[in-house]
Amino acid sequence: MEKKQPLRQCLGCREMKPKRELLRVVKPPEGEIHLDLKGKANGRGAYICPSRDCLKRAIKSKALERAFGVQIPEAVYEALTAQMEAIDGG
């Protein structure tokens, strides 16, 4: 019997996808919001497709702010975009 794949919803496109296909954005209790590349960091997590379009949609709709319940500074969005581009290869 095949093991069930956990599904998570992308904040950008709102599609349910396997957890392993998505990137996790995490807000640790003591730290700054960042991409959790291993998916194991402590804190509140939100998931997003590894595409710049989904990140742009999530930023525009303020989905990350709703998910974490805090105002997110522009610098955090810039850092997430830079991290996403580094993963994407530019």
ChimeraX attribute file (.defattr): number of C-alpha atoms within 10 A of each C-alpha:
attribute: neighborCount
match mode: 1-to-1
recipient: residues
	/A:1	3
	/A:2	4
	/A:3	5
	/A:4	7
	/A:5	10
	/A:6	10
	/A:7	14
	/A:8	19
	/A:9	17
	/A:10	24
	/A:11	22
	/A:12	23
	/A:13	14
	/A:14	15
	/A:15	13
	/A:16	13
	/A:17	17
	/A:18	14
	/A:19	18
	/A:20	13
	/A:21	13
	/A:22	21
	/A:23	21
	/A:24	25
	/A:25	22
	/A:26	24
	/A:27	21
	/A:28	14
	/A:29	10
	/A:30	8
	/A:31	9
	/A:32	10
	/A:33	22
	/A:34	17
	/A:35	21
	/A:36	17
	/A:37	14
	/A:38	9
	/A:39	16
	/A:40	10
	/A:41	15
	/A:42	12
	/A:43	14
	/A:44	14
	/A:45	21
	/A:46	21
	/A:47	24
	/A:48	26
	/A:49	22
	/A:50	17
	/A:51	16
	/A:52	16
	/A:53	12
	/A:54	17
	/A:55	23
	/A:56	14
	/A:57	15
	/A:58	19
	/A:59	17
	/A:60	11
	/A:61	13
	/A:62	15
	/A:63	17
	/A:64	25
	/A:65	14
	/A:66	11
	/A:67	14
	/A:68	16
	/A:69	9
	/A:70	10
	/A:71	10
	/A:72	16
	/A:73	10
	/A:74	10
	/A:75	9
	/A:76	13
	/A:77	17
	/A:78	11
	/A:79	14
	/A:80	18
	/A:81	17
	/A:82	13
	/A:83	16
	/A:84	19
	/A:85	14
	/A:86	10
	/A:87	12
	/A:88	11
	/A:89	7
	/A:90	8
